[in-house]
Amino acid sequence: MIAVVYSGSRNADWKLAEKGRIVCDVKTPGINPFFNDEKAISAILAKNHQLISYAEEIRRIYFFGAGASSRERQQVVASSFSKFFTKARISINHDLKASALATCGDQPGIVGILGSGSNVAYFDGKKIKENNFGMGYILADEGSSNWLGRNLLRDYFTGTMPKEFESIFVLRYNPDRKQILDKIYKQTSPVLFLSSYTDFLIEHFDQPYVKNLVQTGLNIYFNTYVIPLTDKYPGVPLHFTGPVADGFQSTLSQIAGEHNLNIASVIKRPIYNILNYYTNKN
């Protein structure tokens, strides 16, 4: 049995498969070694009854996650997993590699992630080419659900949100300044909280304020990260993964068109494609 895991900061999707057939779907809290130490990851695994049931049957694990970009942080995940899945060979990679395999397979391409965080890289068909992007939720993540949530709250509390949309926002959330600042600055995983507004924004995309917010974030993302790569690697396919890319696909395509770029594919949840990739490899 193999397990393919794709984790953002918010959630981790698990597909357990035997001979190409999905045996079990599992969802756990996100496993991000930037925020979760070995003890915390072990606790996540130990609380899931499905994983406990299949732990001894799994022989290979392919994990891809946000924050797993360095060997040191990959080892945090690997160490936790090896103690829980005692009979499995474990492979740990960054979420960009997952997006590349899901969209490009073994072919070159430029791959962008727009989920709880944001990133983009060139994939040569085998490896992700390192760059200086992916600086995390404080210094970067433009266009991501974290960035959208952050700017949504800032506009509300600074009084710059249009009154028409403010009434919709207040009706849904009745936001309290003290509670929200506490969640962002005092509690763990502020990205999870900031990202929680994405579905609300997708639901109200017909509102001019939301359209402008999304367009602003995606324009910054394109101009700062995507365009330098498409200039450096002209002519290769451009792909995106993640719920923001999927939920605001029309705006993403519009901005790409303004730069004379075509988007080859957009995948909300790359895990199914990754599972197919490894099923065909094994």
N, C-alpha and C positions, 0 to 999 in steps of 0.2 A: 504494500500500500504506500502511496506517496501523498504528501500534503503540500499544497501550494498555498502560501500566505501572502496577502498584500495588505499592508498596514499603512494608514495615514495616522495623523495624531489623534483623530477622533475615534475611528473604528478600525478593526482588523478583520478582513474576510479570510476564511479558511475553506478550502475545498479538499476533502479527503477522497482519494480515488483509487480504485483497484482495476487494473487492465482497461483503463480509459473510461470507466463508469464511476460517476460520483456516488460515493457511499454515504457521505455526510457533509452537510453545510454547517459551518460554525461561524458565529460572530462573537468577537470579544472586544473589550476596550482596546484602543490603539496601543501598539507596542512601539514606542519611539525611544531609543536608547539615549537620546538627548535629554529627555525628561524622566525616563524610567530607568532605575538602576536594576541590577540583577535580582535583588530581593523583590522589587515591585513586579518585574516580569514573571518571576516564579509564582507570585501570588495570583496573577491574572490566569496563568495556566491551571493552577491548583483549584480555582473556583469553578472551572468549567467541566461539568460532568461528562459531556461528549468527548472532550479531549482525554479525560481520564480513562474512559472506556476503550478508546482506540490507541492509547499511547504505546502499548507493547506491540501493536501490529504495524505501526508506521516504520518503514525502512528508509525513506528518503524524504527530507524536508527542504523545500525551496522557499526561503523567506525573503521578501522584498519590503523595505520599509523606509519611511521618512526618518531622517536622522542617522541612518545606517551607512553613512558615506565614508567613514574612516575605519581602519582596521581595529582601532581601539574600541569604538562603539559597536562594531560588528561582533567583537569578541564578547561584549556584555550580553548580547542576545544569544550567541552560540553557547555560552557557558550555562545560561538558564535553561535553554532548550535541551542541552545534552544531559542534564540531570533529570529532566522530565521524560524525554523521549530516549530512553537508554539504548535502544537498538537501531536508532536512525542515524544515517549520514546527513549532515546538516550543511546547507549552503546559505549564506547570508549576503544579501546585496542591497544596494540603494534602490529606492523606488523608481528612479530614472531608468535603471536597467530593466525593471519590470515593464515600464511604459514602452521602452524600446522594443523589447521582445514581443509585446502584445500588438504593437502597431507595425513594426518593421520586419519582424521575424529575424532573418539573417541578412537583410538588405540594409544599405545605408539610409539614413534619414535624420531629420531634425525633429526632436521629440520634446514637447512641452507638457508640463504638469500644471493644471489649474484646479486645485482641490483645497484642502485646509491650508496648504502652503502653495507656493509656485516656484517653478524652476524650468530650465530648458537646457538642452545639450545636443551636441552632434554625436550620432551613433554610427560607427564605421561598418557595422554589420557583425562586429564581434565585441567591441568595447565602447563604453562611453568615453568620449574625449573630455578630460578635465578642463574646467574653466573656473572663473572667479565668481560665478553666480551662486545662488543657493545660500544666502547669508542669514536665512532664518526670519522668524516672525517679527523681530524688532527692526533690523536693518533693511529687510527686503520683503519678499512675499507679495509684491504688488499684483493686484488683480485677483488674488486668492480670496477664499471665504474669510480668512482671518483679516485681510486688508479691508474687505467690504464691511465686515462687522465693526472693525475699529473706526472707520470713517463714518459709518451710520451713527454710532453712539456719539462720536465727537460732534457731528452736525446737530444732533438732538440737544445735547447739553450746552452747546454754544449758541443755540437759538438760530442757527442758519438753515435748519431744515424747513422747507416750505410748509405752511400751516395746514394745507390740505392733506399732505402726506403725514404730517405730525399727528393729526387726529387718528389716522389709521394705525400708526405705530403705537400710540398710547393705548388705543382700544385693545390691541393685541397683547401688549407687554406691561403696560402701566409701569414704566421703568423708574427705579429708585436709584438716585445718584450714589448714595452710600453703599448700597448692596452691590451695585455694578462695579464700583471702584474696588470693593473688597474682593470680588470674584476675579478681577483682572490683576490686582497687585498683591493680594495676600494668599489666595488659594492656588493650588497646583494646577498646571495645564491651562493657562489662560487662553491658549489657542482654541481649545475645545469650546470654551464659552463664546469667544468671538466668532467662531465658525458656525455657531448654532443659528444664526440669523439668515443663512443662505436660502433655505426653503421659503422663508417669508419673502425675501427679495425676488425669488423666482416667481412666486405666486402673484406679486404685485409689479411685475415687469412692465405692465401697461402704464404705470405712473411715470411721468416725465422725470421726477427726481431719481427714481431707481435706474432708468435708462441712462441718465447722465452720470450717475455714480459708477455703474458698470463700465460704461464707455471710457470714463476717465481712467479707471484702474487698468483696463485692458490696453488702452493706448500707452500708458506708462510701461506696462509689461512688454509690449511689442517693441517700442522704441528703445528701451533700455537693454533688453535681453535677446529678443527674437531677431530683430533686424541685423545686429552685428553678426549673428551666425549665418543668416541667409546671404549676407554679403560675402562672408568668408567661404561658404559652401554653396554656391549658386546651383540651382537646378535639382537639388535633392528633394524628395518628398517631405512635406511638413505635416506632422501629426500632433494631436493633443489628447490627453486623457484627464479624467477627473470630473466631479460633479459641476464645477463652475464652467468648465469648457463645454460640457453637455447642456447645462441649463441655460447658458447664454450663447448658444452656438451661432445664432443669427448675427449677434454683435461681433463675435469672434471672426466670422466669415467676412463681415463688412469691413472690419479693420484690415484683415489680410488683403482683401481686394484693393483697398486704398494704397497698399504697397505693392500691387501687382503680384500678389502671392495667392496660390490656391492651396486649400487645406485638403490633404489626401484622406484623412480620417479623423473622427472624434469618437472616443470611447469613454463612456462614463466609468465603467468598472472593468479594468483590464484583466482581472483575475481569470475570467473564462478563457480568454485568448492565451494567457500564460499556461493554464492547465493543458490546453490543446497542444501548445508548443512542447511541453515536457512529456506529454503522453506520446507524442510522435517520436520523441527522442529516445524514450525508454523501450 
